[in-house]
Amino acid sequence: MPNFIASHASRVFASGCLCLGLALAPAARAQQPHPAPSHPAQAPARRPSLIQTIPALMVSDIHFDPFHDPGKVAALVSAPVNKWASILAAPDSADQAPAFAKLQETCHARGVDTPFVLLRSSLAAMKTQQPDAKFMTVSGDLIAHGFTCRFSAVAPGAAPGEYQAFVVKTLLFVMDELRAEFPGVPVYAALGNNDTGCGDYKLDADSAFLAQAGAVFAEGLPAAARAQAAAEFKATGSYSVEMAAPMRRTRLIVINDLFLSVKYTTCGGKPNPDALAGELDWLRQQLAAARKAGEKVWVMGHIPPGIDPYSTVAKFRDVCGGKPPVTFLADDKLADLLAGYGDVVRLAIFAHTHMDEMRLLRSEESAAAEGAAGRAVAVKMVPSISPVDGNHPSFTTARVDPATAGLDDYAVVAASNQTGVDTQWTPAYDFGRAYHEAQFSAASVKELIAGFRADGSATTAESQAYIRNYFVGDMSRELSPFWPEYVCALDNHTAKGFAGCVCQAAK
């Protein structure tokens, strides 16, 4: 734990401020050892037959960095994407190490993102761990942090428009690599806050960039859905598609929730409230149509709704003294909308934190009536391939019931190191075995959170499993002292609900 957190923890808690162990500096995170695979011997209760399920993959926050060898960037800029792999696989430039170190310093990088060797290692591991995957979800942030700074530093004389073209080429390269490893398998991908043509958290609706990116993303969808998805994507970066067989009557709604972020601006640096309202209206229409048609729904975006506990801690927000916690999005409307359609939304997939987390979105009615399990949505937050925060790269293998669209089980597969060189990938834990639940659903997540909340000292096997595995690399020593407060973020997406939970736990 950083000294500033450790030294102030007791004092700040005494004054009613939330301080979780999540506020680790990247350097401190990097010191954590890779955890041994954790598979309790006790079999999970009520496990379904795997014959009824299909295999799938969940991947996020790849943050591929084409600037890892700055000496190759000029060749990448001029070459077509189908030549990139051979350029990137060639021996490193003679000055790769000092040039990359200088680039990291120039762009104030907080860590190292995913170089080509790690990308290839992760793809090979996905093929080994889940060779028969029927589909893949990619919940955003395909390209590296600080992309604008990195491009400007390496290609200072680039002509106008070359930056956007390079972003699109990088997105296409990553998507092509995913599709090549799993030919013919649908790859459903969302935009992240880094995946834009004009800078982090900046985007213009109905733009040339969205048209180009939409063509890239649509190529990985079932053929019958590509044209409509590309057209929808061009408008806002969102799209709705019926998932391919063997999924049955299941709709995947991919939202571009960058427009909903507190940090969002247009490429010109201005707010655009119409984009936020339009995105929510479109999502509401999609959900209503799915309900009317009797479809099951998965919703996928990048930035999760609800409380950002990391930033709340880092800013020492005194939530019991009336200071609002930090939230990921500008308001609660997305969470409220999803929770209100808990009867049709079987799963929500988000990422962004680089952590392996779960959340529960509850409507106000569900919060008041504990028995209203149908008015809640389980959220799976997918950990990152990028090791930028000192974590070990990871991806998620899943078992899905194609008839009910239920996420019956999943396992997080973690790398033995952060480089992709001589890296071994092994299952870190399995949801069903760790938590003794038959399915990842609103009901099971609700049950788990209730158990976490009752276990304020974090002594049960389930609490210990969550604490150990939420950061792929293990930060259990840092999170354990603040477990009750962290749990409050899991099922309280509003500032009022979160503060009420935290202040009650502190009594």
C-alpha positions as CSV (number, residue, x, y, z in Angstrom):
1,M,0.0,0.0,0.0
2,P,1.4,3.4,-0.9
3,N,2.7,5.3,2.2
4,F,0.2,8.2,1.7
5,I,-2.7,5.7,1.9
6,A,-1.2,3.8,4.9
7,S,-0.4,6.9,6.9
8,H,-3.8,8.5,6.4
9,A,-6.1,5.5,6.5
10,S,-7.1,5.6,10.2
11,R,-7.3,9.3,10.3
12,V,-9.5,9.6,7.2
13,F,-11.8,6.7,8.2
14,A,-12.3,8.4,11.5
15,S,-13.6,11.4,9.7
16,G,-16.0,9.3,7.6
17,C,-14.0,9.3,4.3
18,L,-13.9,6.2,2.2
19,C,-10.4,4.9,1.7
20,L,-10.1,1.5,-0.1
21,G,-6.9,-0.4,-0.8
22,L,-7.6,0.0,-4.5
23,A,-5.6,3.3,-4.6
24,L,-2.4,1.5,-5.3
25,A,0.2,3.3,-7.4
26,P,1.2,1.2,-10.4
27,A,4.7,0.8,-9.0
28,A,3.3,-0.8,-5.9
29,R,1.0,-3.0,-7.9
30,A,3.9,-4.3,-10.0
31,Q,5.5,-5.7,-6.9
32,Q,2.7,-8.2,-6.3
33,P,3.6,-11.8,-7.2
34,H,1.6,-13.8,-9.7
35,P,-0.9,-15.9,-7.8
36,A,-0.9,-19.7,-7.9
37,P,-4.0,-21.1,-9.6
38,S,-6.7,-21.3,-7.0
39,H,-9.1,-24.2,-7.3
40,P,-10.8,-25.2,-4.0
41,A,-11.4,-28.9,-3.8
42,Q,-15.0,-28.5,-2.9
43,A,-17.2,-28.9,-6.0
44,P,-19.6,-26.1,-6.7
45,A,-23.3,-26.7,-6.0
46,R,-25.9,-27.2,-8.7
47,R,-23.4,-27.2,-11.6
48,P,-25.1,-27.5,-14.9
49,S,-24.2,-30.2,-17.5
50,L,-21.5,-28.8,-19.8
51,I,-23.3,-30.6,-22.6
52,Q,-25.9,-27.9,-22.5
53,T,-23.4,-25.0,-22.8
54,I,-21.2,-23.6,-25.4
55,P,-17.6,-22.2,-25.1
56,A,-16.9,-18.5,-25.5
57,L,-14.2,-16.0,-24.9
58,M,-14.3,-12.6,-23.1
59,V,-11.4,-10.3,-23.8
60,S,-10.8,-6.6,-22.9
61,D,-8.4,-3.7,-22.7
62,I,-5.9,-5.2,-25.1
63,H,-4.2,-1.8,-25.5
64,F,-2.0,-2.9,-28.3
65,D,1.1,-0.7,-28.6
66,P,2.5,-0.4,-32.2
67,F,5.1,2.1,-30.8
68,H,6.9,-0.5,-28.6
69,D,9.7,-0.4,-31.2
70,P,9.6,3.3,-32.3
71,G,12.0,2.5,-35.2
72,K,9.3,0.4,-36.9
73,V,6.6,3.0,-36.8
74,A,7.5,4.7,-40.2
75,A,7.2,1.3,-41.9
76,L,3.9,0.6,-40.2
77,V,2.5,4.0,-41.3
78,S,3.3,3.4,-44.9
79,A,2.6,-0.4,-45.1
80,P,-0.9,-2.0,-45.6
81,V,-2.2,-3.7,-42.5
82,N,-1.6,-7.2,-44.0
83,K,2.1,-6.4,-43.8
84,W,2.2,-5.3,-40.2
85,A,2.7,-8.8,-38.7
86,S,5.9,-9.3,-40.6
87,I,7.2,-5.9,-39.7
88,L,6.4,-6.3,-36.0
89,A,7.9,-9.8,-35.9
90,A,11.2,-8.7,-37.4
91,P,14.2,-8.3,-35.0
92,D,14.0,-5.2,-32.8
93,S,15.6,-2.0,-34.0
94,A,19.2,-1.5,-32.7
95,D,17.9,1.4,-30.4
96,Q,14.6,-0.1,-29.4
97,A,15.2,-0.1,-25.7
98,P,16.5,3.5,-25.3
99,A,14.0,4.8,-27.9
100,F,11.1,3.2,-26.1
101,A,12.3,4.4,-22.7
102,K,12.4,8.0,-24.0
103,L,9.0,7.6,-25.5
104,Q,7.6,6.4,-22.2
105,E,9.1,9.4,-20.4
106,T,7.9,11.9,-23.0
107,C,4.4,10.6,-22.8
108,H,4.4,10.2,-19.0
109,A,3.4,6.5,-19.4
110,R,2.3,4.9,-16.2
111,G,3.4,1.4,-17.4
112,V,3.9,-0.7,-20.4
113,D,1.0,-1.7,-22.6
114,T,0.8,-4.7,-24.9
115,P,3.6,-5.2,-27.5
116,F,3.3,-7.5,-30.4
117,V,4.9,-10.5,-28.7
118,L,2.4,-10.3,-25.8
119,L,-0.5,-9.9,-28.2
120,R,0.6,-13.1,-30.1
121,S,1.2,-14.9,-26.8
122,S,-2.3,-14.1,-25.6
123,L,-3.9,-15.2,-28.8
124,A,-2.1,-18.5,-28.8
125,A,-3.2,-19.0,-25.2
126,M,-6.8,-18.3,-26.1
127,K,-6.7,-20.9,-28.9
128,T,-5.2,-23.4,-26.5
129,Q,-7.5,-22.7,-23.6
130,Q,-10.8,-22.3,-25.6
131,P,-10.1,-23.8,-29.0
132,D,-13.8,-24.3,-29.9
133,A,-15.1,-20.9,-28.9
134,K,-18.3,-20.1,-30.6
135,F,-18.0,-16.4,-30.2
136,M,-15.8,-13.7,-28.6
137,T,-16.6,-10.5,-26.9
138,V,-14.1,-7.6,-26.8
139,S,-15.2,-4.9,-24.4
140,G,-13.2,-2.0,-25.7
141,D,-9.8,-0.3,-25.6
142,L,-8.0,-2.1,-28.4
143,I,-5.2,0.5,-28.7
144,A,-2.6,1.8,-26.3
145,H,-2.8,4.5,-23.7
146,G,-1.4,7.9,-24.8
147,F,-1.8,7.1,-28.5
148,T,-1.9,10.7,-29.5
149,C,1.3,11.7,-27.7
150,R,3.1,8.6,-28.9
151,F,2.2,9.2,-32.5
152,S,3.2,12.9,-32.3
153,A,6.5,12.0,-30.7
154,V,7.4,9.3,-33.2
155,A,6.0,10.9,-36.3
156,P,6.2,14.7,-35.7
157,G,6.0,15.6,-39.4
158,A,2.9,13.6,-40.1
159,A,0.3,15.2,-42.5
160,P,-3.2,16.1,-41.3
161,G,-5.3,13.0,-41.2
162,E,-2.5,10.5,-40.8
163,Y,-3.1,10.2,-37.1
164,Q,-6.7,9.1,-37.6
165,A,-5.6,6.7,-40.4
166,F,-3.1,5.1,-38.2
167,V,-5.7,4.6,-35.4
168,V,-8.0,2.9,-37.9
169,K,-5.1,0.7,-39.2
170,T,-4.2,-0.3,-35.6
171,L,-7.9,-1.2,-34.8
172,L,-8.0,-3.2,-38.0
173,F,-4.7,-5.0,-37.2
174,V,-5.9,-6.0,-33.8
175,M,-9.3,-7.2,-35.1
176,D,-7.6,-9.1,-37.9
177,E,-5.3,-10.8,-35.4
178,L,-8.3,-11.9,-33.3
179,R,-10.3,-13.1,-36.4
180,A,-7.3,-14.9,-37.9
181,E,-6.8,-16.9,-34.7
182,F,-10.5,-17.9,-34.7
183,P,-11.6,-18.0,-38.3
184,G,-15.3,-17.8,-38.9
185,V,-16.0,-17.1,-35.2
186,P,-18.1,-14.0,-34.6
187,V,-16.0,-11.3,-32.8
188,Y,-18.4,-8.8,-31.1
189,A,-16.3,-5.7,-30.2
190,A,-17.0,-2.3,-28.5
191,L,-15.2,1.0,-28.7
192,G,-13.2,2.1,-25.6
193,N,-12.3,5.6,-24.5
194,N,-8.8,5.2,-26.1
195,D,-10.2,3.9,-29.4
196,T,-10.9,7.3,-31.1
197,G,-9.5,9.2,-34.0
198,C,-8.8,12.4,-32.2
199,G,-7.7,11.6,-28.7
200,D,-8.7,9.9,-25.4
201,Y,-12.3,10.4,-24.4
202,K,-12.8,12.6,-27.6
203,L,-15.2,11.7,-30.4
204,D,-17.5,13.2,-32.9
205,A,-20.8,11.5,-33.7
206,D,-21.7,10.6,-37.3
207,S,-18.1,11.1,-38.3
208,A,-15.7,9.7,-40.9
209,F,-13.8,8.0,-38.1
210,L,-16.9,6.1,-36.9
211,A,-17.7,5.1,-40.5
212,Q,-14.2,3.7,-40.9
213,A,-14.1,2.0,-37.5
214,G,-17.6,0.6,-38.1
215,A,-16.5,-1.1,-41.2
216,V,-13.6,-2.7,-39.2
217,F,-15.8,-3.9,-36.4
218,A,-18.7,-5.1,-38.6
219,E,-16.4,-7.4,-40.5
220,G,-16.2,-9.7,-37.5
221,L,-20.0,-10.1,-37.2
222,P,-22.3,-12.6,-38.8
223,A,-22.6,-11.8,-42.5
224,A,-26.3,-11.0,-42.3
225,A,-25.8,-8.4,-39.6
226,R,-22.8,-6.5,-41.1
227,A,-24.5,-3.8,-43.2
228,Q,-27.0,-2.8,-40.5
229,A,-24.3,-2.8,-37.8
230,A,-22.0,-0.7,-39.8
231,A,-24.7,1.9,-40.5
232,E,-25.6,2.1,-36.8
233,F,-22.0,2.3,-35.9
234,K,-21.4,5.2,-38.2
235,A,-23.9,7.3,-36.3
236,T,-22.7,6.8,-32.7
237,G,-20.4,3.8,-32.5
238,S,-23.1,1.5,-31.2
239,Y,-24.9,-1.4,-32.8
240,S,-27.4,-4.1,-32.1
241,V,-27.2,-7.6,-33.5
242,E,-28.9,-11.0,-33.1
243,M,-26.1,-13.3,-31.9
244,A,-25.3,-16.1,-34.3
245,A,-26.3,-19.7,-33.7
246,P,-26.0,-21.7,-31.6
247,M,-27.2,-18.8,-29.5
248,R,-31.0,-18.7,-29.6
249,R,-33.1,-15.5,-29.8
250,T,-30.4,-13.6,-28.1
251,R,-29.6,-10.0,-28.9
252,L,-26.3,-8.3,-28.2
253,I,-26.6,-4.5,-27.8
254,V,-23.2,-2.9,-28.0
255,I,-23.2,0.7,-26.6
256,N,-20.6,3.4,-27.1
257,D,-20.8,4.7,-23.5
258,L,-17.9,7.1,-24.1
259,F,-20.7,9.7,-24.8
260,L,-21.9,9.1,-21.2
261,S,-18.5,9.5,-19.5
262,V,-17.8,12.5,-17.3
263,K,-14.6,13.1,-19.3
264,Y,-16.3,13.0,-22.8
265,T,-15.9,15.9,-25.2
266,T,-16.1,16.3,-29.0
267,C,-12.9,16.3,-31.0
268,G,-13.0,20.1,-30.6
269,G,-13.1,19.8,-26.8
270,K,-16.7,20.8,-26.4
271,P,-19.5,19.0,-24.5
272,N,-22.3,17.4,-26.5
273,P,-25.3,16.6,-24.4
274,D,-27.3,15.6,-27.4
275,A,-24.9,12.6,-28.0
276,L,-25.6,11.4,-24.4
277,A,-29.4,11.8,-24.7
278,G,-29.3,10.2,-28.2
279,E,-27.4,7.2,-27.0
280,L,-29.7,6.5,-24.1
281,D,-32.8,7.0,-26.4
282,W,-31.4,4.5,-28.9
283,L,-30.6,2.0,-26.1
284,R,-34.1,2.3,-24.7
285,Q,-35.6,1.7,-28.1
286,Q,-33.5,-1.4,-28.6
287,L,-34.4,-2.8,-25.2
288,A,-38.1,-2.1,-25.7
289,A,-38.0,-3.8,-29.1
290,A,-36.2,-6.9,-27.6
291,R,-38.7,-7.1,-24.8
292,K,-41.6,-7.0,-27.3
293,A,-40.0,-9.6,-29.5
294,G,-39.4,-11.9,-26.6
295,E,-35.6,-11.8,-27.0
296,K,-32.9,-12.3,-24.4
297,V,-30.4,-9.5,-24.3
298,W,-26.7,-9.0,-23.5
299,V,-25.5,-5.5,-23.3
300,M,-21.8,-4.7,-23.7
301,G,-19.9,-1.4,-23.3
302,H,-16.5,-0.3,-22.1
303,I,-16.9,2.1,-19.2
304,P,-19.0,0.6,-16.4
305,P,-21.9,2.5,-14.8
306,G,-21.7,3.1,-11.1
307,I,-19.1,4.2,-8.5
308,D,-15.4,4.4,-9.3
309,P,-13.9,3.3,-6.0
310,Y,-10.3,3.7,-7.2
311,S,-10.7,7.4,-7.9
312,T,-12.9,7.9,-4.9
313,V,-10.1,6.7,-2.7
314,A,-7.4,8.6,-4.5
315,K,-9.3,11.8,-4.0
316,F,-10.0,11.0,-0.4
317,R,-13.7,11.8,-0.9
318,D,-15.4,12.2,2.5
319,V,-18.7,10.6,1.4
320,C,-20.1,10.5,4.9
321,G,-19.5,14.2,5.2
322,G,-21.5,14.9,2.1
323,K,-18.9,14.7,-0.6
324,P,-20.1,12.7,-3.6
325,P,-18.1,9.7,-4.7
326,V,-16.4,9.6,-8.1
327,T,-18.5,7.9,-10.8
328,F,-17.5,6.5,-14.1
329,L,-20.3,8.1,-16.0
330,A,-21.9,11.5,-15.9
331,D,-25.1,10.3,-14.2
332,D,-27.0,7.2,-13.2
333,K,-29.3,7.0,-16.3
334,L,-27.5,4.0,-18.0
335,A,-27.6,1.9,-14.8
336,D,-31.2,2.8,-14.1
337,L,-32.2,2.0,-17.7
338,L,-30.5,-1.4,-17.6
339,A,-31.8,-2.3,-14.2
340,G,-35.3,-1.4,-15.4
341,Y,-35.0,-4.0,-18.1
342,G,-33.7,-6.7,-15.8
343,D,-36.5,-9.0,-17.1
344,V,-34.8,-9.2,-20.5
345,V,-31.1,-8.3,-19.9
346,R,-29.4,-11.5,-19.0
347,L,-25.9,-10.1,-18.7
348,A,-24.0,-6.8,-19.0
349,I,-20.3,-6.8,-19.9
350,F,-18.0,-3.9,-19.1
351,A,-14.3,-3.4,-18.4
352,H,-12.1,-0.3,-18.2
353,T,-10.8,-0.9,-14.7
354,H,-8.5,-3.7,-15.8
355,M,-9.8,-5.7,-12.8
356,D,-11.8,-8.9,-12.6
357,E,-14.9,-7.6,-11.0
358,M,-18.6,-8.2,-10.6
359,R,-21.4,-5.7,-10.0
360,L,-25.2,-5.8,-9.6
361,L,-27.4,-3.0,-11.1
362,R,-30.6,-2.7,-9.1
363,S,-33.6,-0.6,-9.9
364,E,-35.0,1.6,-7.1
365,E,-37.9,-0.8,-6.9
366,S,-35.5,-3.7,-6.4
367,A,-33.6,-1.9,-3.7
368,A,-36.8,-1.3,-1.8
369,A,-38.2,-4.8,-2.4
370,E,-35.5,-7.4,-1.8
371,G,-37.6,-10.1,-3.4
372,A,-37.6,-8.4,-6.8
373,A,-34.7,-10.4,-8.3
374,G,-36.0,-9.9,-11.8
375,R,-35.3,-6.2,-11.6
376,A,-31.6,-6.4,-11.5
377,V,-28.8,-7.1,-13.9
378,A,-25.5,-8.9,-13.3
379,V,-22.4,-7.1,-14.6
380,K,-19.3,-9.0,-15.5
381,M,-16.2,-6.7,-15.7
382,V,-13.5,-8.3,-17.8
383,P,-9.8,-7.9,-16.8
384,S,-7.2,-6.7,-19.2
385,I,-4.6,-8.1,-21.5
386,S,-2.6,-5.0,-21.0
387,P,-0.2,-5.2,-18.0
388,V,0.0,-1.4,-17.7
389,D,-1.1,-1.3,-14.1
390,G,1.4,-4.0,-13.0
391,N,-1.2,-6.7,-13.3
392,H,-0.6,-10.0,-15.1
393,P,-2.3,-10.1,-18.5
394,S,-5.5,-12.2,-18.5
395,F,-8.6,-13.2,-20.5
396,T,-11.8,-15.0,-19.6
397,T,-13.1,-18.4,-20.9
398,A,-16.8,-18.8,-20.5
399,R,-19.5,-21.4,-20.8
400,V,-22.8,-20.1,-22.0
401,D,-26.3,-21.7,-22.2
402,P,-27.4,-20.9,-25.7
403,A,-31.1,-21.4,-24.9
404,T,-31.3,-19.1,-21.9
405,A,-28.4,-16.8,-22.7
406,G,-27.1,-17.5,-19.2
407,L,-23.4,-17.2,-18.3
408,D,-23.2,-20.6,-16.6
409,D,-19.5,-20.4,-15.7
410,Y,-16.3,-18.7,-16.5
411,A,-12.6,-19.0,-15.7
412,V,-9.9,-16.3,-15.7
413,V,-6.7,-17.4,-17.5
414,A,-3.6,-15.5,-16.4
415,A,-0.1,-15.1,-17.7
416,S,3.0,-16.1,-15.7
417,N,4.7,-12.8,-16.6
418,Q,3.9,-9.4,-18.2
419,T,6.0,-9.6,-21.3
420,G,4.7,-12.5,-23.5
421,V,8.2,-13.9,-23.7
422,D,8.4,-17.5,-22.5
423,T,5.0,-16.9,-20.9
424,Q,2.8,-19.7,-19.5
425,W,-1.0,-19.1,-19.4
426,T,-3.0,-21.1,-16.8
427,P,-6.4,-20.8,-15.2
428,A,-6.2,-18.5,-12.1
429,Y,-9.6,-19.5,-10.8
430,D,-13.0,-20.8,-11.9
431,F,-16.2,-18.9,-10.9
432,G,-18.3,-22.0,-10.1
433,R,-15.6,-23.6,-8.0
434,A,-14.5,-20.5,-6.2
435,Y,-18.0,-19.3,-5.3
436,H,-20.1,-22.5,-5.3
437,E,-22.7,-21.0,-7.6
438,A,-24.3,-22.8,-10.5
439,Q,-24.5,-19.7,-12.8
440,F,-23.3,-16.1,-12.9
441,S,-26.7,-14.3,-12.8
442,A,-28.4,-11.5,-11.0
443,A,-29.6,-13.9,-8.3
444,S,-26.2,-15.5,-7.7
445,V,-24.4,-12.1,-7.7
446,K,-27.0,-10.8,-5.3
447,E,-26.4,-13.8,-3.0
448,L,-22.6,-13.4,-3.2
449,I,-22.7,-9.7,-2.4
450,A,-25.0,-10.3,0.6
451,G,-22.4,-12.9,1.8
452,F,-19.6,-10.4,1.3
453,R,-21.5,-7.8,3.2
454,A,-22.2,-10.1,6.1
455,D,-18.5,-11.1,6.2
456,G,-17.0,-7.7,7.2
457,S,-13.7,-9.3,8.2
458,A,-13.4,-11.1,4.9
459,T,-12.8,-14.5,6.4
460,T,-15.0,-16.7,4.3
461,A,-13.7,-18.7,1.3
462,E,-15.8,-16.7,-1.1
463,S,-14.6,-13.3,0.2
464,Q,-11.0,-14.5,0.2
465,A,-11.4,-15.7,-3.4
466,Y,-12.8,-12.4,-4.6
467,I,-10.1,-10.4,-2.8
468,R,-7.3,-12.6,-4.1
469,N,-8.5,-12.7,-7.7
470,Y,-10.0,-9.3,-8.5
471,F,-6.6,-7.9,-9.4
472,V,-4.8,-10.5,-11.6
473,G,-1.5,-10.5,-9.6
474,D,-3.1,-10.5,-6.1
475,M,-3.5,-7.4,-4.0
476,S,-5.3,-9.1,-1.1
477,R,-3.1,-7.5,1.6
478,E,-4.1,-4.0,0.4
479,L,-7.9,-4.7,-0.2
480,S,-8.6,-6.7,2.9
481,P,-8.7,-3.9,5.5
482,F,-11.2,-2.0,3.4
483,W,-13.4,-4.9,2.3
484,P,-16.8,-3.6,3.7
485,E,-16.4,-0.3,2.0
486,Y,-15.4,-1.9,-1.3
487,V,-18.4,-4.2,-1.2
488,C,-20.7,-1.1,-1.1
489,A,-19.6,-0.3,-4.7
490,L,-20.7,-3.7,-5.9
491,D,-24.5,-3.1,-5.7
492,N,-24.9,0.6,-5.1
493,H,-24.5,2.5,-8.4
494,T,-25.9,5.8,-7.1
495,A,-24.0,8.3,-4.9
496,K,-26.8,8.3,-2.3
497,G,-26.9,4.5,-2.1
498,F,-23.2,4.2,-1.9
499,A,-22.8,6.8,0.8
500,G,-25.6,5.2,2.8
501,C,-23.9,1.8,2.6
502,V,-20.5,3.1,3.5
503,C,-21.6,5.2,6.4
504,Q,-23.7,2.3,7.8
505,A,-20.7,0.0,7.5
506,A,-18.5,2.5,9.3
507,K,-20.8,2.5,12.4
